[in-house]
Amino acid sequence: MELFSMEFLSALLSIVIIDLVLAGDNAIVIGLAARNLPKHQQKQAIIWGTVGAIVIRALATLAVVWLLKIPGLLLVGGMLLVWIAYKLLVEEKGHDVEAGNSMWEAIRTIIIADALMGLDNVLAVAGAAHNNPLLVILGLLISVPIVVWGSTLILKWIERFPIIVTIGAGVLAWTASKMIVDEPFLEGYFANPIVKYGFELLVVAGVIIAGTMKKARENKRGALKEQG
């Protein structure tokens, strides 16, 4: 993949959208973990907790990029990412995080919570990066300010424009479909461009339609309960 080629830029745009959609909740976790600390310690805990979380995420993402070279794992990762995209559309995320009473407790909570919550982000970025470490690094550099400063703004945007979540789920589904079609032992099945791009479109449309219908049914069920 050539630097600043259309393929490179489209992959980078995918990573930016993935970070915007998936990193917002991680940022909220960071704020909640530090909420019991004195004001002067909150900033330090957030900064050092974020540094630790980013280091672990960088190592995890590079490890996943390497693992995806193993035959069969692109297919497995792609199928898992399809599920993550679907869950993004249908699940309400909670933020039940224990606040630390000391700076080191808060830092530890931030690192552990981010590592657990960031698995979807790691897989998505690794898949979108197409084995390019530079894209992984750029994706992480983009996610740092999002995680530290952008949570409130992102969540306000998502509340005001729910279509952002749908777009994010579509990008995840597209990333998943590209991982599946790039699986070496499936190469013969997707040699025809019509089959390849048709499959990618089918995965994206399937995730968005299935997720939107499931969410609509849940909202309708919730409204009926409130009326009853």
C-alpha positions in Angstrom: 0.0 0.0 0.0 1.6 3.2 -1.2 1.8 6.2 1.2 -1.1 8.7 0.6 -2.5 6.6 -2.2 -6.4 6.4 -2.4 -6.2 2.9 -0.7 -4.1 4.4 2.1 -6.3 7.4 2.6 -9.5 5.4 2.5 -8.1 3.0 5.2 -7.0 6.0 7.3 -10.5 7.5 7.0 -12.0 4.2 8.1 -9.7 4.1 11.1 -10.7 7.7 12.0 -14.4 6.8 11.9 -13.8 3.6 13.9 -12.0 5.6 16.5 -14.7 8.3 16.7 -17.5 5.7 17.1 -15.7 3.3 19.4 -13.4 5.5 21.5 -16.0 7.7 23.0 -17.1 5.2 25.6 -13.5 4.5 26.6 -13.1 8.3 27.2 -16.2 8.2 29.6 -14.6 5.3 31.5 -11.5 7.4 32.0 -13.5 10.3 33.4 -15.5 8.0 35.7 -12.4 6.2 37.1 -10.9 9.5 38.2 -14.1 11.1 39.5 -13.4 10.6 43.3 -9.9 12.1 43.2 -9.1 15.7 44.1 -9.2 18.1 41.2 -5.4 18.5 41.0 -4.9 14.7 40.8 -7.7 14.0 38.3 -5.7 15.5 35.4 -2.6 13.5 36.3 -4.5 10.2 36.7 -6.3 10.8 33.3 -3.0 11.6 31.5 -1.0 8.7 33.0 -3.9 6.3 32.7 -4.4 7.2 29.1 -0.6 6.8 28.4 -0.7 3.3 29.9 -3.8 2.4 28.0 -2.5 3.7 24.7 0.8 1.7 25.1 -1.1 -1.5 25.8 -3.5 -0.8 22.9 -0.5 -0.1 20.6 1.1 -3.4 21.5 -2.2 -5.3 21.3 -3.0 -3.8 17.8 0.4 -4.6 16.4 0.1 -8.1 17.8 -3.3 -8.5 16.1 -1.9 -7.2 12.9 0.7 -9.9 13.1 -1.8 -12.6 14.1 -4.1 -11.7 11.1 -1.3 -13.0 8.8 -2.0 -16.5 10.1 -4.2 -18.4 7.6 -7.8 -18.4 8.7 -7.6 -15.6 11.2 -8.7 -12.9 8.7 -11.9 -14.9 8.3 -12.4 -15.3 12.0 -11.6 -11.7 12.7 -13.9 -10.5 9.9 -16.8 -12.6 11.3 -16.2 -11.3 14.8 -16.1 -7.7 13.5 -19.5 -8.2 11.7 -20.9 -9.2 15.1 -19.3 -6.1 16.8 -20.8 -3.9 14.1 -24.3 -5.4 14.7 -23.9 -5.0 18.5 -22.9 -1.4 18.0 -26.3 -0.7 16.5 -28.5 -2.7 18.9 -26.8 -2.4 22.3 -27.1 0.4 24.9 -23.8 0.8 26.5 -23.5 1.3 30.2 -20.7 3.0 32.1 -20.6 1.1 35.5 -17.0 1.8 36.5 -15.6 1.8 40.0 -13.9 5.1 40.8 -10.4 4.9 42.3 -9.8 6.5 45.7 -6.1 7.1 45.0 -4.3 8.2 41.9 -2.7 4.8 41.3 -6.0 3.0 41.8 -7.6 5.3 39.2 -4.7 4.8 36.8 -5.0 1.0 37.2 -8.7 1.1 36.7 -8.3 3.2 33.5 -5.7 0.9 32.0 -7.7 -2.3 32.8 -11.1 -0.9 31.7 -9.6 0.5 28.5 -7.9 -2.8 27.7 -11.2 -4.7 28.2 -13.4 -2.2 26.4 -10.8 -1.5 23.6 -10.8 -5.1 22.2 -13.3 -4.1 19.5 -11.3 -1.0 18.7 -8.0 -3.0 18.4 -9.6 -5.6 16.1 -11.3 -3.0 13.9 -8.1 -0.8 13.6 -6.0 -3.8 12.9 -8.4 -5.0 10.2 -8.7 -1.6 8.6 -4.9 -1.1 8.6 -4.3 -4.0 6.1 -1.0 -5.1 7.8 0.4 -1.5 7.6 2.1 -0.5 10.9 2.1 3.2 9.9 -1.7 3.1 9.7 -1.9 1.5 13.1 0.3 4.3 14.6 -1.6 7.0 12.8 -4.9 5.5 14.1 -3.6 5.5 17.7 -2.3 9.1 17.3 -5.8 10.1 16.2 -7.5 8.1 19.0 -5.4 9.7 21.8 -6.9 13.2 21.6 -10.3 11.6 21.1 -10.0 9.5 24.2 -8.6 12.3 26.4 -10.5 15.4 25.2 -13.3 14.4 22.8 -15.7 12.2 24.8 -18.3 14.8 25.7 -18.3 16.3 22.2 -18.5 12.9 20.5 -21.4 11.7 22.7 -23.3 14.9 22.1 -22.9 14.5 18.4 -24.1 10.9 18.6 -27.1 11.9 20.7 -28.0 14.7 18.3 -27.1 12.7 15.1 -27.8 9.0 15.7 -26.9 8.4 12.0 -23.2 8.6 13.2 -23.6 5.2 14.9 -25.2 3.8 11.7 -22.3 5.1 9.6 -19.8 3.7 12.1 -21.4 0.3 12.1 -21.4 0.4 8.3 -17.6 1.2 8.3 -17.0 -1.7 10.7 -19.1 -4.0 8.5 -17.2 -2.9 5.4 -13.8 -3.4 7.2 -15.1 -6.9 8.3 -16.1 -7.8 4.7 -12.7 -6.7 3.3 -11.0 -8.9 5.9 -13.0 -11.9 4.8 -12.4 -11.3 1.1 -8.7 -10.8 1.7 -8.5 -14.3 3.4 -5.9 -16.2 1.3 -7.7 -19.5 1.2 -11.0 -17.8 0.0 -9.2 -15.9 -2.8 -10.6 -18.1 -5.5 -14.2 -17.4 -4.4 -13.7 -13.6 -4.7 -11.6 -13.5 -7.9 -14.5 -12.0 -9.7 -14.8 -8.3 -8.8 -18.6 -8.4 -9.1 -18.7 -11.3 -6.5 -16.2 -9.5 -4.3 -17.8 -6.1 -4.2 -21.3 -7.6 -4.1 -20.3 -9.6 -1.0 -18.9 -6.5 0.7 -22.1 -4.5 -0.1 -24.3 -7.4 1.1 -22.4 -7.6 4.5 -22.7 -3.8 5.0 -26.4 -3.8 4.0 -27.2 -6.9 6.1 -25.6 -5.5 9.3 -27.3 -2.1 9.0 -30.8 -3.6 8.1 -30.6 -6.3 10.8 -29.3 -3.9 13.4 -31.8 -1.2 12.6 -34.8 -3.6 12.6 -33.7 -5.2 15.9 -33.3 -1.7 17.5 -36.8 -0.6 16.2 -38.4 -3.7 17.7 -36.7 -3.1 21.0 -37.8 0.5 21.1 -41.4 -0.5 20.2 -41.4 -3.1 23.0 -40.0 -0.5 25.4 -42.7 2.0 24.4 -45.5 -0.6 24.9 -44.1 -1.5 28.4 -44.2 2.2 29.4 -47.8 2.5 28.2 -48.8 -0.7 30.0 
